[in-house]
Amino acid sequence: MSEPWEEEGPGEVKKFMYVNRKAPYGTIYALESLEVVLIAAAFEQDVSLAFVDDGVYQIKKGQDTQGIGMKNFSPTYRALEGYDVEKLYVEAESLAERGLTEDDLLVPVEVKSREEMARLMDEQDVILSF
């Protein structure tokens, strides 16, 4: 079986959305997602990221990881623009449920309602959830 990015002929660009649902630390999901996004961007795919549920914490300003002994990788999100990854979406309800606003985030995002996010997901060729 071929990989999703191999299903169409050469030169075909597919729309990949990476959905980040987990808190940034305590599991490998957030860091793995970020690494996969950078790889996909290097292959010139149409890449977007969605942050929902506790995934919104991945791009929250002021993360201090000293107490848990893990490297703070959140500044890497600022580098995404250099890889032409500029479509970052955050679910409005997820922000509100956690007492956060767009001003609490370290990168520019488009805030979308749950309904708008569902429509956006329907437009993708491939969705990977982390």
N, C-alpha and C positions, 0 to 999 in steps of 0.2 A: 504494500500500500504506500502511496506517495504521501509526502508531507503537504500541508495546506498550501504552502507557498510554491509547490511544484506542480500543482494541478493544472495550471494554464500554461500556455506557450511562453517562450522567452519574451521578456519585455513587458509582460502583463503585470500591472500593479494591483495588488489586493489590499483591501481595507482591513487592517488588524486593529482590534480594540483590546486593550489590556485592562481588565477590571480588577481594581485593588480594593479588597474588602476587609483586610486584616490590619490590626495595629502594626506599627513599624517594627516593634521589637518583641521578642519572645518566641517567634517562629522565623523561618527563613523566607517566607512567602514574599514579603515586601522587597527584600534585597534581590531575590531571584527574579521577581517581576521587572525590577529596574534593569538588571543585567540583560534579560531577554529583550526588553524594549530597545536597548542600545544596539543589540545585535540585529534586530529586525530593521532598525533605522539605517544601519550600515548597508543593508541589502536594498535600500531605497524603496521600502514598502510604505504605504500610507498608514502611518501609525498614530493612534490616539490612546490616551489613558483616561480612565474613569475612576474616580475615587468615591466609594460609597461605604456606608456603614462605618466601622472603625478605620477603614482605609483613609478617611479624611485626615487622620492623625499623622499619616506618612508625610504630609506636606505642611504640617503645622510649624510655625516659627518657634524658635527658642527651645528646641529639643536638647535636653541634657541627659546624656547616657552614662555619665561617670559612675553613678550609683549602681548600674547594672553591668558595668565592665564590658560594654559593647561599643564598637565604633559608631559614631553618628554619621550615617550616610546621607542624611537629608540634603546637605548642600549639593549633592550630585544632581538633584532635580533641577537645579539652576542651569546645569550644563546641557539639558535636553534640547534647548533652543539651538545650540551649536550643531546638533545632529538632525536639525529640521523636524524635531518633535515639538510641535507647537499647539497641538490640540489636546488640552488638558481640561477635563470636565469634572465638576464636583456636584453631587446630588444635594440640592438645597435642603431637603428634609434631613439628610444625614448631618449636615452642618448644624441645623437648628436643634436637632435632638441632642447634640453634644455641646450646645452653648457656644458654638463657634460662628464667626462671620468670615467673609472673604478677606477682610483685613488681617485675620489671624494666619493667613497662608503665605508661604514664602515664595511662591511663583504665581504668575498671572494665570487665572483659570476662567472658564465659563461656567457659571452656576446654572444648573438645569434642574427643573422639577423632576420628580420621579417619572412622570408621564413622558416628559421630553427625553429623559434618559432612555426610556424603553424604546421610543421611536428611533433614537440615535443608534441604539444597539441593533435594531432591525435592519439598518442600512449597511451593516458591516458584513464582510465576507467571512471573517474569522474572529471569534471572541475567545479570549483566554482569561480565565478567572483565577485570581491568586488570593 
